[in-house]
Amino acid sequence: MNTTADNAPAPGAGPALGPVGALLPVSFTSTPSADRQRDAAVRLEQAGYDAVWTNEVIGKDAFTQLAVLLAATRRVVFGTSIANIWAREPQTAHAAAALLAQAYPGQFVLGLGVGYPEQAAGTGREFGRPLATLRDYVHRMTVPASPPAADAVYPRILGANGPKMLALAGEIADGALPAGLPPEGTAEARALLGPDKLLVVALSVVPDQDPERAREAARQQAAASFSRPPFAAALARLGYPEHEIADVSDRVVDATIGHGGPDAIAAKVGEHLAAGADHVSLMLPIGTDFGTGIEQLEQLSPALSDLS
């Protein structure tokens, strides 16, 4: 559901996201070829995933990537997780999103995020106050342009972990996309958004049939996340003691990362759905080999098939 110029949600049903999707494996050091990405999207669709998500950093264009992938698949929904607001002007973002939504009705979700100060600096701009910056960006997306953007609606959700950003998502967007939080964070997000907004949860996962090895790999992933103050602050707000966050305790790892075999990861997905998520997107560790990551996601799919 796109938003109009006054930021009110537009009417209409959103895409049929289903309960579980997958984020394409992320690397900051290499980019898979278009052919490999097309093949991966087709394989994930055939494996039964309801949605495929992509990331974006400065220098990578999420809309071009999704145009390639949408053309290669038949039914799967694609979403940006997230499209970085520093990568393009607001009216350009809206025009690109609307054209994709017009070309592929019901198969596109726009996730937007303010990112980090270094990303703003990389484009020569000031990060400013995140809430005000994102509010202004969303407002300017639908300021009339000449020629006008395609006449199409699409869901717009905001990357949001903290209560203020979640409240903003509930006010000016169609939902939110929190990441890296335990199921309690999902429950908090649902309470702040209300019952009618789209809640997409990004869940970090470490697939490994050896439970101890999986937990240790998950601990490393959690430690990297909590090195950024907003993630640590979000966990503290949810009642986790400071020393457990700093030490990345077993309880913290088990709460925030889906790790182990397919059944264990499916159980963690189920916890987020029970806490109020509409859809859970699986995120492999950053730097996972692209081909290996797609195979892991395929192997997880059968255990996820009964979730609803």
C-alpha positions, 0 to 999 in steps of 0.5 A: 500500500503506497502512501499518498502525498499527505502520508496517509496509507493508500487503500488496497491489499498488499502482496501475499508475502506469506510467513517466511522469506529469505534474504539473498546472501550479503557480501561487502567484498564481491557481487555475484553476476546477474546470471547467478542472482537470477538462478538463485532467485529461481531456486528459492522460488522453487524451494517454496519461499514466499519472498526474496529480500535484497540489501542495499549499500551506497554504490549498489542499486536495489531497484535495478537488481529487483527488476532483473530478479522479478523478470526471472521469476513467476510468483515470488514477492521481492522486497528491499531490506533495505533501500538506503535513503542516501542512495537516491532522491525521494522522488526517484525512489518513488518513481522506481518503486511505482514502476516495479509495482506497476510492472509486477503487481503484488510482487514488490515491497519497498523497505526503506531505512536511514542507515548509518552516519557513514553512509550519509557521509559517503554521499557528502550529506549530513546524517542529521536526526534519524527520525526527522530525516526519514520523515522528511524523505517519506514526505518528499517521495510523493511530492508531485513530479513532472512527468509523474510517477507510474500510477501504482501502489506498493507497501512501504515499510521502514527499517525500525528497531527502537520505539520511536522509529517503530511509532514513526513507521506506524504513522507514515508507512505501511509497516516496519522491518525490525532486525536482529531482535528477540521475539520480545522485540517482535511483540513490542513492535506489534504493540507499537504498530497496532494490528493492521500494519505489516510487520516483517522481521529480519531474523539472523540464522546460522544453519549447522547440524552441530548445535555447539558449533552453530551456537559459537558461530551465532555468538560471533554474529551477535557480537558483531551486531551488538557492537553497534550501540542501537542494537545493544540499546534495543536489547537492554530496553527489552530487559537483558542485563548489560553484562549478558549483552557485553559478554554475548551470553548463551541466553542472548545468542539463543534469543536473537539468532536462529541457529542449528539444524532446520527444525531449530531454525524453524522453531525460532521463526515460529516464535517470531510469528507467534509474537506478532510478525506477519513475515520473517526473512532469514538472514545468513551471516554477512560474508557467507559464500553466495552459492553455499548460502543459497544451498543452505536456504534450500535445505532449510525450506522443508522444515519451514513449510508448515509455519503459518 
